[in-house]
Amino acid sequence: MIHRSKQYMIDDLSMQESWRLFKIMAEIVDGFETLSDIGPAVSMFGSARVKPDHPLYKQTEQLAKMLSQAGFSVITGGGPGLMEAGNKGAFENGGESIGLHIHLPMEQHNNPFMNVRCDFRYFFIRKLMFIKYAMAYVALPGGYGTLDELAEALVLIQTHRIKPFPIVLMGSEFWGGLVDWFRDQLVANEFCNEEDLDLFKITDDPKEAVSYIKKHIIV
């Protein structure tokens, strides 16, 4: 027999979970409604901690500008650092600049270079929007968040849960060690196949990145 006070606690927790489900549903609907009319888009990921005077910031801004000129909308996390650089490059070129902003207790303020913005509380819904509305991914140097978003796309393509799309890793020095580890550990131990390493392309050249994406996508 459950004590009455414990029953109240169980009922209260159940109600909290029910309200959480409604919040999740509302966030998904809001994302779908906001993003349903955007053009062919490329999602760009990278560190929020890179300053505007850093070479990576300038390179990211240039890449986003080139993507915009090629007819792509640019989607970022809407925050500072390389996300800001991506939005700025598209925005100042007159292109569609989209930010999927996540509410965090530190580090993550939104940038001013967006003409479409969505706000999220839940990371998994935000990742859903990155995947659903992107025709390609560009992973720039970044931390755990960048790795998480990259891994999400790789596993969905590898397991045929979504159609394959171009994934570009910008920065051979940054990504090279990780790819070596993929080959020396994952492939060597048969945790993944050799051809799984063909799911992405590493480059240091924004022009090559845009050409690779255009080669696989007709805008």
KOLTORPA-769637 format. One line per 2 residues: number of its first residue (from 0); their letters; for each residue x, y, z of C-alpha. Coordinates in steps of 0.2 Angstrom, whole numbers, plus 5000, padded with zeros to 4 digits. Example, Ala and Ser with C-alpha at 12.3 -4.5 7.8 and 13.67 -1.06 7.14 Angstrom:
# residues 2
0 = as = 5062 4978 5039 | 5068 4995 5036
//
This chain:
# residues 219
0 = mi = 5000 5000 5000 | 5007 5017 4995
2 = hr = 5007 5031 5009 | 4996 5045 5004
4 = sk = 5010 5058 5005 | 5020 5047 4993
6 = qy = 5005 5045 4981 | 5004 5064 4980
8 = mi = 5023 5065 4976 | 5020 5052 4962
10 = dd = 5005 5061 4955 | 5015 5078 4956
12 = ls = 5029 5070 4946 | 5018 5062 4934
14 = mq = 5010 5079 4931 | 5027 5087 4928
16 = es = 5031 5074 4916 | 5015 5077 4906
18 = wr = 5018 5096 4905 | 5036 5093 4899
20 = lf = 5029 5083 4885 | 5018 5097 4880
22 = ki = 5033 5109 4881 | 5043 5097 4870
24 = ma = 5028 5096 4857 | 5026 5115 4857
26 = ei = 5045 5117 4854 | 5044 5105 4839
28 = vd = 5029 5113 4831 | 5037 5130 4833
30 = gf = 5053 5124 4825 | 5043 5116 4810
32 = et = 5032 5132 4808 | 5047 5144 4808
34 = ls = 5059 5134 4797 | 5046 5126 4784
36 = di = 5049 5140 4771 | 5068 5142 4771
38 = gp = 5078 5138 4756 | 5091 5125 4753
40 = av = 5102 5126 4768 | 5119 5121 4775
42 = sm = 5121 5119 4794 | 5137 5125 4801
44 = fg = 5144 5120 4818 | 5159 5127 4828
46 = sa = 5165 5134 4844 | 5156 5148 4853
48 = rv = 5173 5154 4861 | 5182 5160 4845
50 = kp = 5184 5179 4845 | 5181 5190 4829
52 = dh = 5199 5193 4827 | 5204 5175 4826
54 = pl = 5208 5168 4808 | 5195 5154 4810
56 = yk = 5182 5168 4812 | 5187 5176 4796
58 = qt = 5188 5160 4787 | 5170 5155 4793
60 = eq = 5163 5171 4788 | 5171 5169 4771
62 = la = 5164 5152 4769 | 5146 5157 4774
64 = km = 5147 5171 4762 | 5152 5159 4748
66 = ls = 5138 5147 4753 | 5126 5162 4752
68 = qa = 5132 5167 4735 | 5130 5149 4729
70 = gf = 5111 5150 4734 | 5111 5142 4751
72 = sv = 5104 5148 4767 | 5115 5146 4782
74 = it = 5110 5138 4798 | 5120 5140 4814
76 = gg = 5117 5138 4833 | 5114 5157 4833
78 = gp = 5127 5160 4847 | 5144 5169 4847
80 = gl = 5160 5163 4840 | 5160 5153 4824
82 = me = 5141 5153 4824 | 5141 5172 4824
84 = ag = 5154 5171 4810 | 5143 5160 4800
86 = nk = 5127 5170 4802 | 5137 5186 4798
88 = ga = 5144 5180 4782 | 5127 5175 4776
90 = fe = 5118 5190 4783 | 5130 5203 4776
92 = ng = 5129 5195 4759 | 5110 5198 4759
94 = ge = 5107 5179 4761 | 5095 5169 4773
96 = si = 5104 5168 4790 | 5096 5156 4802
98 = gl = 5100 5154 4821 | 5094 5140 4831
100 = hi = 5097 5147 4848 | 5099 5136 4864
102 = hl = 5096 5143 4881 | 5111 5140 4892
104 = pm = 5116 5146 4909 | 5133 5153 4903
106 = eq = 5142 5157 4887 | 5128 5156 4875
108 = hn = 5120 5173 4870 | 5113 5175 4853
110 = np = 5121 5185 4839 | 5113 5200 4829
112 = fm = 5116 5193 4812 | 5100 5183 4809
114 = nv = 5085 5186 4799 | 5077 5169 4805
116 = rc = 5078 5164 4823 | 5071 5149 4834
118 = df = 5074 5147 4852 | 5076 5130 4861
120 = ry = 5077 5123 4878 | 5080 5105 4873
122 = ff = 5096 5100 4863 | 5088 5085 4855
124 = ir = 5075 5096 4847 | 5088 5108 4841
126 = kl = 5098 5094 4833 | 5082 5088 4825
128 = mf = 5080 5105 4816 | 5098 5105 4811
130 = ik = 5096 5088 4802 | 5079 5091 4795
132 = ya = 5082 5107 4787 | 5100 5105 4781
134 = ma = 5106 5098 4764 | 5124 5098 4770
136 = yv = 5134 5100 4786 | 5150 5110 4789
138 = al = 5159 5105 4805 | 5172 5119 4810
140 = pg = 5184 5117 4825 | 5174 5116 4841
142 = gy = 5171 5107 4857 | 5159 5094 4864
144 = gt = 5144 5102 4856 | 5152 5102 4838
146 = ld = 5157 5083 4841 | 5139 5079 4846
148 = el = 5131 5087 4831 | 5144 5079 4819
150 = ae = 5141 5062 4827 | 5122 5063 4826
152 = al = 5123 5066 4807 | 5136 5052 4804
154 = vl = 5127 5039 4813 | 5110 5044 4805
156 = iq = 5118 5042 4788 | 5128 5027 4792
158 = th = 5112 5018 4798 | 5102 5024 4784
160 = ri = 5090 5033 4795 | 5092 5049 4783
162 = kp = 5097 5051 4765 | 5116 5054 4764
164 = fp = 5121 5072 4762 | 5138 5081 4761
166 = iv = 5148 5083 4777 | 5163 5094 4777
168 = lm = 5176 5095 4791 | 5185 5112 4790
170 = gs = 5203 5111 4796 | 5214 5096 4793
172 = ef = 5225 5100 4807 | 5211 5100 4819
174 = wg = 5201 5085 4813 | 5216 5075 4806
176 = gl = 5220 5067 4823 | 5202 5062 4826
178 = vd = 5200 5054 4808 | 5217 5045 4812
180 = wf = 5209 5038 4827 | 5193 5033 4818
182 = rd = 5205 5023 4806 | 5217 5016 4819
184 = ql = 5203 5011 4832 | 5186 5010 4824
186 = va = 5190 5003 4807 | 5205 4992 4813
188 = ne = 5194 4984 4827 | 5180 4982 4815
190 = fc = 5168 4994 4825 | 5165 5003 4808
192 = ne = 5169 5000 4790 | 5182 5008 4779
194 = ed = 5169 5016 4768 | 5162 5025 4783
196 = ld = 5176 5036 4782 | 5170 5042 4765
198 = lf = 5155 5050 4774 | 5164 5066 4776
200 = ki = 5177 5077 4767 | 5192 5086 4776
202 = td = 5198 5102 4768 | 5206 5119 4773
204 = dp = 5199 5128 4758 | 5182 5137 4759
206 = ke = 5181 5136 4739 | 5184 5117 4740
208 = av = 5171 5115 4753 | 5158 5125 4743
210 = sy = 5162 5115 4727 | 5161 5099 4736
212 = ik = 5143 5103 4743 | 5138 5110 4726
214 = kh = 5144 5094 4717 | 5132 5084 4728
216 = ii = 5117 5096 4728 | 5108 5106 4715
218 = v = 5101 5122 4721
//
